C-alpha cells in the first residue's frame, strides 16, 4: 500500500472502539475498502492498483485491465469526482479466514455540469496478502440510485 493509503487505513483502524485491541479482520477489510474509495476519489489509479492483488482475475480481465478501466474513468470524470461507497455486506467464513466476500453499492459522480451519477452493485473478493487485504476478484453491474440509500 502507498503511504497515503496506509495512513488512511491506520487512522480508520485507530478510530475504532477498543483502540487497545488488535483490529478484527472485518475492521481491516473495512479499512481496505476505505483506502480503495479514497484512491478512487483522488483519481489515483496507481494507489488504487496497489490495493488490487497481482493475482486479480475477473470476468473483465486481469489487474492491468482493471487499472486501465479505473484510469479511463478518472480521465473521463476529471477533477471534482465524488465516490460514494455503501458497504452492504462483509463475510469472512471461519473455513476461509484469509478471504472476504464483500457486497457494495458504489456511486460515481463526475465534475462539471454532470448532475447525475453512475451507480453500480459491486461484488468483491478480498484476500489477505501478508498484512494487507487486496481485491482478488470483482464484478459489477449498473444499479438503481436507490441502492445508495
Secondary structure, 3 states (H helix, E strand, C coil): CCHHHHHHHHHHHHCCCCCCCCCCHHHHHHHHHHHHHHHHHHCCHHHHHHCECCCCEECCEEHHHHHHHHHHHHHHHCCCCEEEEEEEEEECCHHHCCEEEEEEEEEEECCCCCCCEEEEEEEEEEEEECCEEEEEEEEEEECCHHHHC
